[in-house]
């Protein structure tokens, strides 16, 4: 459900939208259109997903056309805006930071580090410590968004593990027991082995 506001500057509409159960807010002054996703977790949060400046649209630019499509009725029916939001979530710095801290990725990093320095003892916790203290920006590793990204990735990993366990589990095949075997009646015509003339 959408809520349309009159001015780009006022995000008080985001809080109003959350009380009405609205997921998306469009704010516009007629020239600039901004689309926000409203989420309610520990607090009401809003994230700008799309901004369109109608005075600077290039009809040859596919990204501009895609942004316009997300506002159309057809785009809404095809969930184009929601799909774009999901893609942005997957590619967010929070998702990537959370994935870098998973054991599977840390093990791959460890194996590659062992190629560089085979005699050095390196464990996963040492790599995690370097990533979190020196490589990844500390601001990314704190707050609700990184917690949400970690939960999303943990759910996806569990789902993947369940699916792979279901595929690898052997399926018991019951033997077919037939008390009386079927006997085919003899053919009325003899079978000829000579080629046709």
C-alpha positions in Angstrom: 0.0 0.0 0.0 1.2 3.5 -0.9 1.0 6.8 0.9 1.5 10.0 -1.1 2.8 13.0 0.7 2.9 16.6 -0.6 6.5 17.6 0.0 9.9 15.9 -0.2 11.2 17.6 2.9 8.7 16.1 5.4 9.3 12.6 6.6 6.8 12.9 9.4 4.6 11.1 6.9 6.7 8.0 7.4 5.6 7.8 11.0 2.0 8.5 10.0 2.2 5.8 7.3 3.5 3.3 9.9 0.5 3.9 12.1 -1.8 3.2 9.1 0.0 0.0 8.1 1.4 1.4 4.9 4.7 -0.1 3.6 5.6 2.5 0.9 5.6 6.3 1.1 5.9 8.5 -2.0 6.8 12.1 -1.3 6.7 14.6 -4.1 6.7 18.3 -4.9 5.7 17.5 -8.5 9.2 17.6 -9.8 11.1 15.4 -7.5 9.6 12.1 -6.5 11.0 10.0 -3.6 9.9 6.5 -2.7 10.6 5.3 0.8 10.2 1.8 2.3 8.8 2.0 5.8 9.8 -0.8 8.2 8.8 -1.4 11.8 11.3 -3.3 13.9 12.4 -1.9 17.3 11.4 1.5 16.0 9.8 3.0 12.8 12.5 3.3 10.1 12.3 4.5 6.6 14.8 4.1 3.7 14.8 6.0 0.5 14.7 3.4 -2.4 14.1 5.6 -5.5 14.4 9.3 -6.3 13.2 10.6 -9.6 13.9 14.2 -10.8 11.5 14.8 -13.7 13.5 17.8 -14.9 16.6 15.6 -15.4 15.2 12.4 -16.9 17.0 11.0 -19.8 14.7 8.8 -21.9 17.7 7.0 -23.4 19.0 6.0 -20.0 17.7 2.5 -19.0 18.1 3.2 -15.3 15.9 6.2 -15.5 13.3 4.3 -17.5 13.4 1.4 -14.9 12.8 3.9 -12.1 9.8 5.3 -13.9 8.5 1.7 -14.5 8.5 1.1 -10.8 5.8 3.8 -10.4 3.5 2.5 -13.0 0.5 0.3 -12.5 2.1 -2.6 -14.5 5.3 -2.2 -12.4 3.2 -2.4 -9.2 1.4 -5.5 -10.4 4.7 -7.2 -11.2 6.1 -6.2 -7.8 9.0 -4.3 -9.5 9.5 -1.9 -6.6 9.5 -4.8 -4.0 11.9 -6.8 -6.2 14.2 -3.8 -6.5 14.1 -3.3 -2.7 15.0 -7.0 -2.2 17.9 -6.6 -4.6 19.1 -3.5 -2.7 18.8 -5.4 0.6 20.9 -8.3 -0.8 23.6 -6.0 -2.1 23.6 -3.7 1.0 26.9 -3.1 2.9 25.2 -4.7 5.9 24.4 -8.0 4.1 27.9 -8.2 2.6 29.5 -7.5 6.0 27.3 -10.2 7.7 28.2 -12.7 5.0 31.9 -12.0 5.4 31.6 -13.0 9.0 30.0 -16.4 8.3 32.1 -19.5 9.0 32.0 -20.7 5.4 33.5 -17.5 4.1 36.1 -17.3 6.8 37.1 -20.9 6.0 37.6 -20.0 2.4 39.7 -17.0 3.4 41.7 -19.2 5.8 42.4 -21.7 2.9 43.6 -18.9 0.7 45.8 -17.5 3.4 47.4 -20.9 3.9 48.4 -20.9 0.2 50.2 -17.6 0.8 51.8 -18.7 4.0 51.6 -22.6 4.4 53.6 -22.8 7.6 51.7 -20.2 9.6 48.9 -21.2 12.0 45.8 -19.2 11.2 42.4 -19.9 12.7 38.9 -18.6 11.8 38.6 -16.3 14.9 41.8 -14.5 14.0 40.5 -13.8 10.6 37.1 -12.6 12.0 38.9 -10.3 14.4 40.9 -8.7 11.6 37.8 -8.3 9.5 35.7 -6.7 12.2 38.4 -4.5 13.6 40.5 -3.5 10.6 38.7 -4.3 7.3 35.0 -3.6 7.8 33.9 -0.1 9.0 32.9 -0.4 12.6 29.7 1.7 12.0 28.5 -1.1 9.7 28.9 -3.8 12.4 26.6 -2.0 14.9 22.9 -1.3 14.9 19.6 -2.7 13.8 20.4 -3.1 10.1 23.4 -5.4 10.7 21.4 -7.5 13.2 18.6 -7.8 10.6 21.1 -8.8 7.9 22.6 -11.4 10.2 19.2 -12.9 11.0 18.3 -12.9 7.3 21.5 -14.7 6.3 21.2 -17.2 9.2 17.6 -18.1 8.0 18.8 -18.5 4.4 21.7 -20.7 5.5 19.4 -22.9 7.6 17.0 -23.2 4.7 19.8 -24.2 2.4 21.1 -26.8 4.9 17.6 -28.3 5.2 17.1 -28.5 1.5 20.5 -30.1 0.9 19.8 -32.6 3.8 16.4 -33.4 2.1 18.1 -34.0 -1.2 20.9 -36.2 0.2 18.6 -38.4 2.4 18.0 -41.7 0.7 14.4 -42.5 -0.3 13.3 -46.0 0.7 12.1 -47.9 -2.3 9.5 -50.5 -1.6 9.8 -53.7 -3.8 6.8 -54.5 -5.9 5.3 -57.8 -4.9 3.2 -59.4 -7.5 1.6 -62.7 -6.5 0.8 -63.9 -10.0 3.1 -62.8 -12.9 1.3 -61.7 -16.0 1.7 -64.0 -19.0 1.4 -62.5 -22.4 -0.8 -64.4 -24.8 1.0 -65.8 -27.8 1.0 -63.6 -30.9 -1.5 -64.6 -33.6 1.0 -63.9 -36.4 4.5 -65.4 -36.6 7.3 -62.9 -36.4 9.3 -62.8 -39.6 13.1 -62.3 -39.4 13.6 -61.9 -43.1 13.7 -58.3 -44.5 10.7 -57.1 -46.4 10.9 -57.3 -50.2 
